[in-house]
Amino acid sequence: MSRLPSTFDLGLDTGAELTRGSVPTQRGQDPHRVTHEQVVRARLSVARSAIDAEDCRILLDMLGLIDGEDGIPPVRR
């Protein structure tokens, strides 16, 4: 049985390399900031997985995906 190396070189074109078990970092100004697109995609995912409307509302609230009084969901603050 052969073993794969723990580091995979993606080549000179990307200038990146991945190590087994590593998590890629986000690109952009603030890597910890959740974008509007991510919120929309998360809401859609929750809606698809929810049993009914009440279940969806509870899940969205637990995840901080419901807009607050200022129109911004807690997950984006």
C-alpha positions in Angstrom: 0.0 0.0 0.0 1.5 3.3 -1.0 1.2 6.5 1.1 0.4 9.9 -0.3 2.6 12.8 0.7 1.1 15.0 3.4 1.7 18.2 1.3 0.2 18.6 -2.2 1.8 21.2 -4.5 -0.7 22.9 -6.7 2.0 24.3 -9.0 3.5 27.6 -9.9 0.3 29.0 -11.4 -1.5 29.2 -8.1 1.4 29.8 -5.8 -0.5 28.0 -3.1 -0.1 24.7 -1.4 -2.4 22.6 0.8 -1.4 20.5 3.7 -3.5 17.6 4.8 -5.9 18.7 7.5 -5.5 22.4 6.8 -8.5 24.7 6.2 -8.3 27.3 3.5 -8.6 30.9 4.6 -11.1 33.3 3.2 -9.8 36.0 0.9 -10.7 39.6 1.3 -10.5 42.5 3.7 -11.8 40.8 6.9 -11.7 37.0 6.8 -14.1 36.7 9.7 -16.8 38.8 8.1 -19.9 37.0 6.7 -20.9 38.4 3.3 -24.5 39.1 2.2 -24.2 36.3 -0.3 -23.3 33.8 2.4 -26.3 34.9 4.5 -28.6 34.4 1.5 -27.1 31.0 0.8 -27.4 30.0 4.4 -31.0 31.1 4.6 -31.8 29.0 1.5 -30.1 26.0 2.9 -32.0 26.3 6.2 -35.3 26.7 4.3 -34.7 23.6 2.3 -33.9 21.5 5.4 -36.7 22.8 7.6 -39.7 20.7 8.3 -42.2 23.6 8.2 -42.3 27.5 8.5 -42.0 27.5 12.3 -39.0 25.1 12.2 -37.4 27.4 9.6 -38.0 30.5 11.7 -36.5 28.8 14.8 -33.4 27.6 13.0 -32.8 31.0 11.3 -33.1 32.7 14.7 -30.7 30.3 16.3 -28.2 30.9 13.6 -28.5 34.7 13.7 -29.8 34.9 10.2 -33.0 36.9 10.8 -32.6 40.6 10.3 -32.5 42.7 13.4 -34.3 46.1 14.0 -31.5 47.8 12.0 -32.0 45.5 9.1 -28.7 43.6 9.6 -28.7 40.0 10.8 -26.7 39.3 14.0 -24.3 37.0 12.1 -23.1 40.0 10.0 -22.3 42.3 13.0 
